[in-house]
Amino acid sequence: MMDYKVEARTYYTKLTTNANHIAESSQEEVQEIIDGYAADGWRLVSTDATSFGLAVYVYLYFERDR
C-alpha cells in the first residue's frame, strides 16, 4: 500500500528583465522541501506547474510505502 501527498507552493512574479527569476529564487526552498520529505521516506514522483495572472503554482507529488 502506498501513501501519497501533494505539496503546493505559490510564487509571484515581479518586474525584472530576468525571465527565469521565479525558478532561480525558488530553487533553494523547493530543494529543502524535497530533502525534508526524503528524510521521512517520501519519494518525489512527479511535478507540475501552472501560471495564472502574476502567480506560478508549483505542485510536488510524493509517495511512500506504508
mmCIF file as Biopython writes it, N, C-alpha, C and O atoms, coordinates in Angstrom:
data_model
#
loop_
_atom_site.group_PDB
_atom_site.id
_atom_site.type_symbol
_atom_site.label_atom_id
_atom_site.label_alt_id
_atom_site.label_comp_id
_atom_site.label_asym_id
_atom_site.label_entity_id
_atom_site.label_seq_id
_atom_site.pdbx_PDB_ins_code
_atom_site.Cartn_x
_atom_site.Cartn_y
_atom_site.Cartn_z
_atom_site.occupancy
_atom_site.B_iso_or_equiv
_atom_site.auth_seq_id
_atom_site.auth_asym_id
_atom_site.pdbx_PDB_model_num
ATOM 1   N N  . MET A ? 1  ? 0.841  -1.176 0.000   1.0 0.0 1  A 1 
ATOM 2   C CA . MET A ? 1  ? 0.000  0.000  0.000   1.0 0.0 1  A 1 
ATOM 3   C C  . MET A ? 1  ? 0.891  1.247  0.000   1.0 0.0 1  A 1 
ATOM 4   O O  . MET A ? 1  ? 1.937  1.276  0.648   1.0 0.0 1  A 1 
ATOM 5   N N  . MET A ? 2  ? 0.470  2.247  -0.719  1.0 0.0 2  A 1 
ATOM 6   C CA . MET A ? 2  ? 1.247  3.482  -0.828  1.0 0.0 2  A 1 
ATOM 7   C C  . MET A ? 2  ? 0.489  4.646  -0.198  1.0 0.0 2  A 1 
ATOM 8   O O  . MET A ? 2  ? -0.741 4.693  -0.220  1.0 0.0 2  A 1 
ATOM 9   N N  . ASP A ? 3  ? 1.251  5.582  0.361   1.0 0.0 3  A 1 
ATOM 10  C CA . ASP A ? 3  ? 0.715  6.857  0.803   1.0 0.0 3  A 1 
ATOM 11  C C  . ASP A ? 3  ? 1.116  7.906  -0.218  1.0 0.0 3  A 1 
ATOM 12  O O  . ASP A ? 3  ? 2.198  7.833  -0.800  1.0 0.0 3  A 1 
ATOM 13  N N  . TYR A ? 4  ? 0.253  8.873  -0.434  1.0 0.0 4  A 1 
ATOM 14  C CA . TYR A ? 4  ? 0.525  9.936  -1.394  1.0 0.0 4  A 1 
ATOM 15  C C  . TYR A ? 4  ? 0.327  11.292 -0.740  1.0 0.0 4  A 1 
ATOM 16  O O  . TYR A ? 4  ? -0.510 11.446 0.149   1.0 0.0 4  A 1 
ATOM 17  N N  . LYS A ? 5  ? 1.087  12.255 -1.175  1.0 0.0 5  A 1 
ATOM 18  C CA . LYS A ? 5  ? 0.987  13.599 -0.618  1.0 0.0 5  A 1 
ATOM 19  C C  . LYS A ? 5  ? 1.323  14.606 -1.713  1.0 0.0 5  A 1 
ATOM 20  O O  . LYS A ? 5  ? 2.185  14.356 -2.555  1.0 0.0 5  A 1 
ATOM 21  N N  . VAL A ? 6  ? 0.635  15.742 -1.695  1.0 0.0 6  A 1 
ATOM 22  C CA . VAL A ? 6  ? 0.905  16.827 -2.634  1.0 0.0 6  A 1 
ATOM 23  C C  . VAL A ? 6  ? 1.335  18.054 -1.838  1.0 0.0 6  A 1 
ATOM 24  O O  . VAL A ? 6  ? 0.675  18.444 -0.875  1.0 0.0 6  A 1 
ATOM 25  N N  . GLU A ? 7  ? 2.422  18.643 -2.242  1.0 0.0 7  A 1 
ATOM 26  C CA . GLU A ? 7  ? 2.914  19.889 -1.645  1.0 0.0 7  A 1 
ATOM 27  C C  . GLU A ? 7  ? 2.734  20.974 -2.698  1.0 0.0 7  A 1 
ATOM 28  O O  . GLU A ? 7  ? 3.236  20.846 -3.815  1.0 0.0 7  A 1 
ATOM 29  N N  . ALA A ? 8  ? 2.028  22.029 -2.353  1.0 0.0 8  A 1 
ATOM 30  C CA . ALA A ? 8  ? 1.772  23.126 -3.296  1.0 0.0 8  A 1 
ATOM 31  C C  . ALA A ? 8  ? 2.459  24.395 -2.804  1.0 0.0 8  A 1 
ATOM 32  O O  . ALA A ? 8  ? 2.455  24.702 -1.612  1.0 0.0 8  A 1 
ATOM 33  N N  . ARG A ? 9  ? 3.039  25.111 -3.732  1.0 0.0 9  A 1 
ATOM 34  C CA . ARG A ? 9  ? 3.699  26.385 -3.434  1.0 0.0 9  A 1 
ATOM 35  C C  . ARG A ? 9  ? 3.263  27.406 -4.467  1.0 0.0 9  A 1 
ATOM 36  O O  . ARG A ? 9  ? 3.041  27.075 -5.631  1.0 0.0 9  A 1 
ATOM 37  N N  . THR A ? 10 ? 3.142  28.650 -4.030  1.0 0.0 10 A 1 
ATOM 38  C CA . THR A ? 10 ? 2.780  29.747 -4.914  1.0 0.0 10 A 1 
ATOM 39  C C  . THR A ? 10 ? 3.916  30.758 -4.931  1.0 0.0 10 A 1 
ATOM 40  O O  . THR A ? 10 ? 4.394  31.189 -3.881  1.0 0.0 10 A 1 
ATOM 41  N N  . TYR A ? 11 ? 4.340  31.129 -6.122  1.0 0.0 11 A 1 
ATOM 42  C CA . TYR A ? 11 ? 5.395  32.122 -6.287  1.0 0.0 11 A 1 
ATOM 43  C C  . TYR A ? 11 ? 4.870  33.235 -7.179  1.0 0.0 11 A 1 
ATOM 44  O O  . TYR A ? 11 ? 4.226  32.982 -8.197  1.0 0.0 11 A 1 
ATOM 45  N N  . TYR A ? 12 ? 5.155  34.470 -6.783  1.0 0.0 12 A 1 
ATOM 46  C CA . TYR A ? 12 ? 4.658  35.626 -7.511  1.0 0.0 12 A 1 
ATOM 47  C C  . TYR A ? 12 ? 5.763  36.264 -8.332  1.0 0.0 12 A 1 
ATOM 48  O O  . TYR A ? 12 ? 6.912  36.367 -7.900  1.0 0.0 12 A 1 
ATOM 49  N N  . THR A ? 13 ? 5.383  36.687 -9.521  1.0 0.0 13 A 1 
ATOM 50  C CA . THR A ? 13 ? 6.335  37.320 -10.408 1.0 0.0 13 A 1 
ATOM 51  C C  . THR A ? 13 ? 6.550  38.777 -9.997  1.0 0.0 13 A 1 
ATOM 52  O O  . THR A ? 13 ? 5.735  39.368 -9.289  1.0 0.0 13 A 1 
ATOM 53  N N  . LYS A ? 14 ? 7.644  39.327 -10.451 1.0 0.0 14 A 1 
ATOM 54  C CA . LYS A ? 14 ? 7.940  40.734 -10.205 1.0 0.0 14 A 1 
ATOM 55  C C  . LYS A ? 14 ? 8.514  41.321 -11.485 1.0 0.0 14 A 1 
ATOM 56  O O  . LYS A ? 14 ? 8.920  40.586 -12.385 1.0 0.0 14 A 1 
ATOM 57  N N  . LEU A ? 15 ? 8.545  42.623 -11.562 1.0 0.0 15 A 1 
ATOM 58  C CA . LEU A ? 15 ? 9.101  43.277 -12.740 1.0 0.0 15 A 1 
ATOM 59  C C  . LEU A ? 15 ? 10.606 43.104 -12.761 1.0 0.0 15 A 1 
ATOM 60  O O  . LEU A ? 15 ? 11.313 43.572 -11.868 1.0 0.0 15 A 1 
ATOM 61  N N  . THR A ? 16 ? 11.085 42.429 -13.788 1.0 0.0 16 A 1 
ATOM 62  C CA . THR A ? 16 ? 12.510 42.185 -13.936 1.0 0.0 16 A 1 
ATOM 63  C C  . THR A ? 16 ? 12.785 41.813 -15.384 1.0 0.0 16 A 1 
ATOM 64  O O  . THR A ? 16 ? 11.876 41.407 -16.109 1.0 0.0 16 A 1 
ATOM 65  N N  . THR A ? 17 ? 14.001 41.945 -15.795 1.0 0.0 17 A 1 
ATOM 66  C CA . THR A ? 17 ? 14.373 41.532 -17.146 1.0 0.0 17 A 1 
ATOM 67  C C  . THR A ? 17 ? 14.784 40.065 -17.176 1.0 0.0 17 A 1 
ATOM 68  O O  . THR A ? 17 ? 15.006 39.505 -18.250 1.0 0.0 17 A 1 
ATOM 69  N N  . ASN A ? 18 ? 14.889 39.440 -16.006 1.0 0.0 18 A 1 
ATOM 70  C CA . ASN A ? 18 ? 15.269 38.032 -15.908 1.0 0.0 18 A 1 
ATOM 71  C C  . ASN A ? 18 ? 14.017 37.161 -15.997 1.0 0.0 18 A 1 
ATOM 72  O O  . ASN A ? 18 ? 13.226 37.106 -15.056 1.0 0.0 18 A 1 
ATOM 73  N N  . ALA A ? 19 ? 13.843 36.495 -17.109 1.0 0.0 19 A 1 
ATOM 74  C CA . ALA A ? 19 ? 12.656 35.663 -17.313 1.0 0.0 19 A 1 
ATOM 75  C C  . ALA A ? 19 ? 12.641 34.435 -16.415 1.0 0.0 19 A 1 
ATOM 76  O O  . ALA A ? 19 ? 11.583 33.833 -16.230 1.0 0.0 19 A 1 
ATOM 77  N N  . ASN A ? 20 ? 13.772 34.045 -15.853 1.0 0.0 20 A 1 
ATOM 78  C CA . ASN A ? 20 ? 13.872 32.848 -15.012 1.0 0.0 20 A 1 
ATOM 79  C C  . ASN A ? 20 ? 13.921 33.170 -13.527 1.0 0.0 20 A 1 
ATOM 80  O O  . ASN A ? 20 ? 14.310 32.315 -12.731 1.0 0.0 20 A 1 
ATOM 81  N N  . HIS A ? 21 ? 13.540 34.374 -13.133 1.0 0.0 21 A 1 
ATOM 82  C CA . HIS A ? 21 ? 13.717 34.773 -11.732 1.0 0.0 21 A 1 
ATOM 83  C C  . HIS A ? 21 ? 12.930 33.922 -10.752 1.0 0.0 21 A 1 
ATOM 84  O O  . HIS A ? 21 ? 13.394 33.717 -9.630  1.0 0.0 21 A 1 
ATOM 85  N N  . ILE A ? 22 ? 11.764 33.419 -11.122 1.0 0.0 22 A 1 
ATOM 86  C CA . ILE A ? 22 ? 10.995 32.578 -10.199 1.0 0.0 22 A 1 
ATOM 87  C C  . ILE A ? 22 ? 11.709 31.252 -9.978  1.0 0.0 22 A 1 
ATOM 88  O O  . ILE A ? 22 ? 11.832 30.797 -8.841  1.0 0.0 22 A 1 
ATOM 89  N N  . ALA A ? 23 ? 12.176 30.636 -11.042 1.0 0.0 23 A 1 
ATOM 90  C CA . ALA A ? 23 ? 12.891 29.362 -10.911 1.0 0.0 23 A 1 
ATOM 91  C C  . ALA A ? 23 ? 14.160 29.537 -10.087 1.0 0.0 23 A 1 
ATOM 92  O O  . ALA A ? 23 ? 14.470 28.702 -9.238  1.0 0.0 23 A 1 
ATOM 93  N N  . GLU A ? 24 ? 14.883 30.602 -10.330 1.0 0.0 24 A 1 
ATOM 94  C CA . GLU A ? 24 ? 16.129 30.835 -9.607  1.0 0.0 24 A 1 
ATOM 95  C C  . GLU A ? 24 ? 15.897 31.150 -8.133  1.0 0.0 24 A 1 
ATOM 96  O O  . GLU A ? 24 ? 16.632 30.666 -7.272  1.0 0.0 24 A 1 
ATOM 97  N N  . SER A ? 25 ? 14.890 31.950 -7.841  1.0 0.0 25 A 1 
ATOM 98  C CA . SER A ? 25 ? 14.664 32.357 -6.455  1.0 0.0 25 A 1 
ATOM 99  C C  . SER A ? 25 ? 13.979 31.275 -5.624  1.0 0.0 25 A 1 
ATOM 100 O O  . SER A ? 25 ? 14.101 31.282 -4.399  1.0 0.0 25 A 1 
ATOM 101 N N  . SER A ? 26 ? 13.268 30.353 -6.254  1.0 0.0 26 A 1 
ATOM 102 C CA . SER A ? 26 ? 12.546 29.313 -5.510  1.0 0.0 26 A 1 
ATOM 103 C C  . SER A ? 26 ? 13.327 28.005 -5.407  1.0 0.0 26 A 1 
ATOM 104 O O  . SER A ? 26 ? 12.921 27.106 -4.670  1.0 0.0 26 A 1 
ATOM 105 N N  . GLN A ? 27 ? 14.416 27.884 -6.116  1.0 0.0 27 A 1 
ATOM 106 C CA . GLN A ? 27 ? 15.149 26.613 -6.177  1.0 0.0 27 A 1 
ATOM 107 C C  . GLN A ? 27 ? 15.576 26.116 -4.795  1.0 0.0 27 A 1 
ATOM 108 O O  . GLN A ? 27 ? 15.415 24.933 -4.495  1.0 0.0 27 A 1 
ATOM 109 N N  . GLU A ? 28 ? 16.108 26.983 -3.963  1.0 0.0 28 A 1 
ATOM 110 C CA . GLU A ? 28 ? 16.579 26.568 -2.635  1.0 0.0 28 A 1 
ATOM 111 C C  . GLU A ? 28 ? 15.423 26.084 -1.758  1.0 0.0 28 A 1 
ATOM 112 O O  . GLU A ? 28 ? 15.546 25.069 -1.072  1.0 0.0 28 A 1 
ATOM 113 N N  . GLU A ? 29 ? 14.300 26.810 -1.780  1.0 0.0 29 A 1 
ATOM 114 C CA . GLU A ? 29 ? 13.154 26.407 -0.967  1.0 0.0 29 A 1 
ATOM 115 C C  . GLU A ? 29 ? 12.596 25.063 -1.427  1.0 0.0 29 A 1 
ATOM 116 O O  . GLU A ? 29 ? 12.283 24.208 -0.599  1.0 0.0 29 A 1 
ATOM 117 N N  . VAL A ? 30 ? 12.470 24.870 -2.726  1.0 0.0 30 A 1 
ATOM 118 C CA . VAL A ? 30 ? 11.941 23.613 -3.253  1.0 0.0 30 A 1 
ATOM 119 C C  . VAL A ? 30 ? 12.871 22.454 -2.899  1.0 0.0 30 A 1 
ATOM 120 O O  . VAL A ? 30 ? 12.401 21.371 -2.548  1.0 0.0 30 A 1 
ATOM 121 N N  . GLN A ? 31 ? 14.172 22.668 -2.988  1.0 0.0 31 A 1 
ATOM 122 C CA . GLN A ? 31 ? 15.118 21.610 -2.633  1.0 0.0 31 A 1 
ATOM 123 C C  . GLN A ? 31 ? 15.013 21.250 -1.154  1.0 0.0 31 A 1 
ATOM 124 O O  . GLN A ? 31 ? 15.119 20.076 -0.799  1.0 0.0 31 A 1 
ATOM 125 N N  . GLU A ? 32 ? 14.805 22.246 -0.285  1.0 0.0 32 A 1 
ATOM 126 C CA . GLU A ? 32 ? 14.619 21.973 1.145   1.0 0.0 32 A 1 
ATOM 127 C C  . GLU A ? 32 ? 13.366 21.149 1.387   1.0 0.0 32 A 1 
ATOM 128 O O  . GLU A ? 32 ? 13.367 20.257 2.235   1.0 0.0 32 A 1 
ATOM 129 N N  . ILE A ? 33 ? 12.297 21.434 0.654   1.0 0.0 33 A 1 
ATOM 130 C CA . ILE A ? 33 ? 11.062 20.667 0.783   1.0 0.0 33 A 1 
ATOM 131 C C  . ILE A ? 33 ? 11.306 19.218 0.376   1.0 0.0 33 A 1 
ATOM 132 O O  . ILE A ? 33 ? 10.911 18.295 1.088   1.0 0.0 33 A 1 
ATOM 133 N N  . ILE A ? 34 ? 11.953 19.021 -0.762  1.0 0.0 34 A 1 
ATOM 134 C CA . ILE A ? 34 ? 12.235 17.676 -1.248  1.0 0.0 34 A 1 
ATOM 135 C C  . ILE A ? 34 ? 13.115 16.922 -0.258  1.0 0.0 34 A 1 
ATOM 136 O O  . ILE A ? 34 ? 12.849 15.758 0.045   1.0 0.0 34 A 1 
ATOM 137 N N  . ASP A ? 35 ? 14.153 17.569 0.245   1.0 0.0 35 A 1 
ATOM 138 C CA . ASP A ? 35 ? 15.047 16.929 1.214   1.0 0.0 35 A 1 
ATOM 139 C C  . ASP A ? 35 ? 14.307 16.549 2.492   1.0 0.0 35 A 1 
ATOM 140 O O  . ASP A ? 35 ? 14.542 15.477 3.050   1.0 0.0 35 A 1 
ATOM 141 N N  . GLY A ? 36 ? 13.417 17.420 2.958   1.0 0.0 36 A 1 
ATOM 142 C CA . GLY A ? 36 ? 12.644 17.137 4.167   1.0 0.0 36 A 1 
ATOM 143 C C  . GLY A ? 36 ? 11.740 15.928 4.007   1.0 0.0 36 A 1 
ATOM 144 O O  . GLY A ? 36 ? 11.668 15.078 4.895   1.0 0.0 36 A 1 
ATOM 145 N N  . TYR A ? 37 ? 11.058 15.852 2.888   1.0 0.0 37 A 1 
ATOM 146 C CA . TYR A ? 37 ? 10.204 14.693 2.633   1.0 0.0 37 A 1 
ATOM 147 C C  . TYR A ? 37 ? 11.045 13.429 2.467   1.0 0.0 37 A 1 
ATOM 148 O O  . TYR A ? 37 ? 10.668 12.367 2.963   1.0 0.0 37 A 1 
ATOM 149 N N  . ALA A ? 38 ? 12.175 13.531 1.777   1.0 0.0 38 A 1 
ATOM 150 C CA . ALA A ? 38 ? 13.042 12.360 1.576   1.0 0.0 38 A 1 
ATOM 151 C C  . ALA A ? 38 ? 13.543 11.816 2.905   1.0 0.0 38 A 1 
ATOM 152 O O  . ALA A ? 38 ? 13.672 10.602 3.065   1.0 0.0 38 A 1 
ATOM 153 N N  . ALA A ? 39 ? 13.825 12.690 3.852   1.0 0.0 39 A 1 
ATOM 154 C CA . ALA A ? 39 ? 14.286 12.249 5.172   1.0 0.0 39 A 1 
ATOM 155 C C  . ALA A ? 39 ? 13.214 11.441 5.896   1.0 0.0 39 A 1 
ATOM 156 O O  . ALA A ? 39 ? 13.530 10.626 6.763   1.0 0.0 39 A 1 
ATOM 157 N N  . ASP A ? 40 ? 11.937 11.664 5.542   1.0 0.0 40 A 1 
ATOM 158 C CA . ASP A ? 40 ? 10.832 10.920 6.142   1.0 0.0 40 A 1 
ATOM 159 C C  . ASP A ? 40 ? 10.391 9.732  5.292   1.0 0.0 40 A 1 
ATOM 160 O O  . ASP A ? 40 ? 9.356  9.124  5.568   1.0 0.0 40 A 1 
ATOM 161 N N  . GLY A ? 41 ? 11.164 9.398  4.264   1.0 0.0 41 A 1 
ATOM 162 C CA . GLY A ? 41 ? 10.865 8.230  3.456   1.0 0.0 41 A 1 
ATOM 163 C C  . GLY A ? 41 ? 10.018 8.481  2.227   1.0 0.0 41 A 1 
ATOM 164 O O  . GLY A ? 41 ? 9.632  7.533  1.541   1.0 0.0 41 A 1 
ATOM 165 N N  . TRP A ? 42 ? 9.720  9.734  1.933   1.0 0.0 42 A 1 
ATOM 166 C CA . TRP A ? 42 ? 8.916  10.064 0.754   1.0 0.0 42 A 1 
ATOM 167 C C  . TRP A ? 42 ? 9.809  10.156 -0.474  1.0 0.0 42 A 1 
ATOM 168 O O  . TRP A ? 42 ? 10.977 10.533 -0.374  1.0 0.0 42 A 1 
ATOM 169 N N  . ARG A ? 43 ? 9.249  9.807  -1.647  1.0 0.0 43 A 1 
ATOM 170 C CA . ARG A ? 43 ? 9.926  9.950  -2.929  1.0 0.0 43 A 1 
ATOM 171 C C  . ARG A ? 43 ? 9.161  10.947 -3.791  1.0 0.0 43 A 1 
ATOM 172 O O  . ARG A ? 43 ? 7.933  10.900 -3.864  1.0 0.0 43 A 1 
ATOM 173 N N  . LEU A ? 44 ? 9.883  11.838 -4.438  1.0 0.0 44 A 1 
ATOM 174 C CA . LEU A ? 44 ? 9.262  12.754 -5.390  1.0 0.0 44 A 1 
ATOM 175 C C  . LEU A ? 44 ? 8.978  11.972 -6.662  1.0 0.0 44 A 1 
ATOM 176 O O  . LEU A ? 44 ? 9.901  11.458 -7.295  1.0 0.0 44 A 1 
ATOM 177 N N  . VAL A ? 45 ? 7.701  11.876 -7.042  1.0 0.0 45 A 1 
ATOM 178 C CA . VAL A ? 45 ? 7.339  11.064 -8.198  1.0 0.0 45 A 1 
ATOM 179 C C  . VAL A ? 45 ? 6.875  11.893 -9.384  1.0 0.0 45 A 1 
ATOM 180 O O  . VAL A ? 45 ? 6.878  11.411 -10.517 1.0 0.0 45 A 1 
ATOM 181 N N  . SER A ? 46 ? 6.475  13.139 -9.135  1.0 0.0 46 A 1 
ATOM 182 C CA . SER A ? 46 ? 6.008  13.960 -10.234 1.0 0.0 46 A 1 
ATOM 183 C C  . SER A ? 46 ? 5.980  15.418 -9.797  1.0 0.0 46 A 1 
ATOM 184 O O  . SER A ? 46 ? 5.947  15.732 -8.608  1.0 0.0 46 A 1 
ATOM 185 N N  . THR A ? 47 ? 5.994  16.282 -10.776 1.0 0.0 47 A 1 
ATOM 186 C CA . THR A ? 47 ? 5.845  17.715 -10.526 1.0 0.0 47 A 1 
ATOM 187 C C  . THR A ? 47 ? 4.911  18.299 -11.564 1.0 0.0 47 A 1 
ATOM 188 O O  . THR A ? 47 ? 4.697  17.722 -12.630 1.0 0.0 47 A 1 
ATOM 189 N N  . ASP A ? 48 ? 4.362  19.449 -11.234 1.0 0.0 48 A 1 
ATOM 190 C CA . ASP A ? 48 ? 3.511  20.168 -12.170 1.0 0.0 48 A 1 
ATOM 191 C C  . ASP A ? 48 ? 3.574  21.636 -11.809 1.0 0.0 48 A 1 
ATOM 192 O O  . ASP A ? 48 ? 3.861  21.989 -10.665 1.0 0.0 48 A 1 
ATOM 193 N N  . ALA A ? 49 ? 3.312  22.474 -12.758 1.0 0.0 49 A 1 
ATOM 194 C CA . ALA A ? 49 ? 3.277  23.909 -12.508 1.0 0.0 49 A 1 
ATOM 195 C C  . ALA A ? 49 ? 2.298  24.548 -13.468 1.0 0.0 49 A 1 
ATOM 196 O O  . ALA A ? 49 ? 2.132  24.105 -14.604 1.0 0.0 49 A 1 
ATOM 197 N N  . THR A ? 50 ? 1.661  25.585 -12.995 1.0 0.0 50 A 1 
ATOM 198 C CA . THR A ? 50 ? 0.751  26.351 -13.834 1.0 0.0 50 A 1 
ATOM 199 C C  . THR A ? 50 ? 0.859  27.812 -13.445 1.0 0.0 50 A 1 
ATOM 200 O O  . THR A ? 50 ? 1.216  28.141 -12.314 1.0 0.0 50 A 1 
ATOM 201 N N  . SER A ? 51 ? 0.555  28.661 -14.367 1.0 0.0 51 A 1 
ATOM 202 C CA . SER A ? 51 ? 0.595  30.090 -14.061 1.0 0.0 51 A 1 
ATOM 203 C C  . SER A ? 51 ? -0.790 30.679 -14.276 1.0 0.0 51 A 1 
ATOM 204 O O  . SER A ? 51 ? -1.544 30.261 -15.155 1.0 0.0 51 A 1 
ATOM 205 N N  . PHE A ? 52 ? -1.092 31.651 -13.452 1.0 0.0 52 A 1 
ATOM 206 C CA . PHE A ? 52 ? -2.362 32.356 -13.550 1.0 0.0 52 A 1 
ATOM 207 C C  . PHE A ? 52 ? -2.118 33.768 -13.066 1.0 0.0 52 A 1 
ATOM 208 O O  . PHE A ? 52 ? -1.733 33.973 -11.915 1.0 0.0 52 A 1 
ATOM 209 N N  . GLY A ? 53 ? -2.332 34.721 -13.909 1.0 0.0 53 A 1 
ATOM 210 C CA . GLY A ? 53 ? -2.081 36.110 -13.533 1.0 0.0 53 A 1 
ATOM 211 C C  . GLY A ? 53 ? -0.606 36.317 -13.267 1.0 0.0 53 A 1 
ATOM 212 O O  . GLY A ? 53 ? 0.236  36.010 -14.111 1.0 0.0 53 A 1 
ATOM 213 N N  . LEU A ? 54 ? -0.295 36.837 -12.092 1.0 0.0 54 A 1 
ATOM 214 C CA . LEU A ? 54 ? 1.088  37.109 -11.723 1.0 0.0 54 A 1 
ATOM 215 C C  . LEU A ? 54 ? 1.690  36.021 -10.840 1.0 0.0 54 A 1 
ATOM 216 O O  . LEU A ? 54 ? 2.756  36.217 -10.256 1.0 0.0 54 A 1 
ATOM 217 N N  . ALA A ? 55 ? 1.022  34.886 -10.739 1.0 0.0 55 A 1 
ATOM 218 C CA . ALA A ? 55 ? 1.492  33.817 -9.860  1.0 0.0 55 A 1 
ATOM 219 C C  . ALA A ? 55 ? 1.816  32.553 -10.643 1.0 0.0 55 A 1 
ATOM 220 O O  . ALA A ? 55 ? 1.232  32.281 -11.692 1.0 0.0 55 A 1 
ATOM 221 N N  . VAL A ? 56 ? 2.760  31.789 -10.108 1.0 0.0 56 A 1 
ATOM 222 C CA . VAL A ? 56 ? 3.083  30.460 -10.617 1.0 0.0 56 A 1 
ATOM 223 C C  . VAL A ? 56 ? 2.819  29.489 -9.475  1.0 0.0 56 A 1 
ATOM 224 O O  . VAL A ? 56 ? 3.318  29.670 -8.364  1.0 0.0 56 A 1 
ATOM 225 N N  . TYR A ? 57 ? 2.040  28.472 -9.754  1.0 0.0 57 A 1 
ATOM 226 C CA . TYR A ? 57 ? 1.695  27.460 -8.768  1.0 0.0 57 A 1 
ATOM 227 C C  . TYR A ? 57 ? 2.496  26.202 -9.079  1.0 0.0 57 A 1 
ATOM 228 O O  . TYR A ? 57 ? 2.419  25.659 -10.181 1.0 0.0 57 A 1 
ATOM 229 N N  . VAL A ? 58 ? 3.263  25.750 -8.099  1.0 0.0 58 A 1 
ATOM 230 C CA . VAL A ? 58 ? 4.115  24.576 -8.266  1.0 0.0 58 A 1 
ATOM 231 C C  . VAL A ? 58 ? 3.573  23.466 -7.372  1.0 0.0 58 A 1 
ATOM 232 O O  . VAL A ? 58 ? 3.301  23.678 -6.190  1.0 0.0 58 A 1 
ATOM 233 N N  . TYR A ? 59 ? 3.421  22.284 -7.955  1.0 0.0 59 A 1 
ATOM 234 C CA . TYR A ? 59 ? 2.914  21.125 -7.229  1.0 0.0 59 A 1 
ATOM 235 C C  . TYR A ? 59 ? 3.974  20.039 -7.236  1.0 0.0 59 A 1 
ATOM 236 O O  . TYR A ? 59 ? 4.508  19.685 -8.286  1.0 0.0 59 A 1 
ATOM 237 N N  . LEU A ? 60 ? 4.272  19.514 -6.058  1.0 0.0 60 A 1 
ATOM 238 C CA . LEU A ? 60 ? 5.230  18.419 -5.903  1.0 0.0 60 A 1 
ATOM 239 C C  . LEU A ? 60 ? 4.459  17.208 -5.385  1.0 0.0 60 A 1 
ATOM 240 O O  . LEU A ? 60 ? 3.806  17.280 -4.345  1.0 0.0 60 A 1 
ATOM 241 N N  . TYR A ? 61 ? 4.537  16.104 -6.109  1.0 0.0 61 A 1 
ATOM 242 C CA . TYR A ? 61 ? 3.803  14.893 -5.760  1.0 0.0 61 A 1 
ATOM 243 C C  . TYR A ? 61 ? 4.771  13.862 -5.177  1.0 0.0 61 A 1 
ATOM 244 O O  . TYR A ? 61 ? 5.778  13.510 -5.792  1.0 0.0 61 A 1 
ATOM 245 N N  . PHE A ? 62 ? 4.440  13.392 -3.979  1.0 0.0 62 A 1 
ATOM 246 C CA . PHE A ? 62 ? 5.296  12.443 -3.271  1.0 0.0 62 A 1 
ATOM 247 C C  . PHE A ? 62 ? 4.527  11.150 -2.998  1.0 0.0 62 A 1 
ATOM 248 O O  . PHE A ? 62 ? 3.299  11.141 -2.918  1.0 0.0 62 A 1 
ATOM 249 N N  . GLU A ? 63 ? 5.292  10.047 -2.857  1.0 0.0 63 A 1 
ATOM 250 C CA . GLU A ? 63 ? 4.708  8.779  -2.434  1.0 0.0 63 A 1 
ATOM 251 C C  . GLU A ? 63 ? 5.702  8.064  -1.521  1.0 0.0 63 A 1 
ATOM 252 O O  . GLU A ? 63 ? 6.904  8.324  -1.551  1.0 0.0 63 A 1 
ATOM 253 N N  . ARG A ? 64 ? 5.161  7.156  -0.710  1.0 0.0 64 A 1 
ATOM 254 C CA . ARG A ? 64 ? 5.994  6.292  0.112   1.0 0.0 64 A 1 
ATOM 255 C C  . ARG A ? 64 ? 5.241  5.028  0.434   1.0 0.0 64 A 1 
ATOM 256 O O  . ARG A ? 64 ? 4.011  4.993  0.412   1.0 0.0 64 A 1 
ATOM 257 N N  . ASP A ? 65 ? 6.002  3.983  0.735   1.0 0.0 65 A 1 
ATOM 258 C CA . ASP A ? 65 ? 5.387  2.724  1.166   1.0 0.0 65 A 1 
ATOM 259 C C  . ASP A ? 65 ? 4.921  2.869  2.605   1.0 0.0 65 A 1 
ATOM 260 O O  . ASP A ? 65 ? 5.557  3.543  3.415   1.0 0.0 65 A 1 
ATOM 261 N N  . ARG A ? 66 ? 3.816  2.235  2.905   1.0 0.0 66 A 1 
ATOM 262 C CA . ARG A ? 66 ? 3.315  2.270  4.282   1.0 0.0 66 A 1 
ATOM 263 C C  . ARG A ? 66 ? 4.103  1.357  5.161   1.0 0.0 66 A 1 
ATOM 264 O O  . ARG A ? 66 ? 3.824  1.257  6.355   1.0 0.0 66 A 1 
#
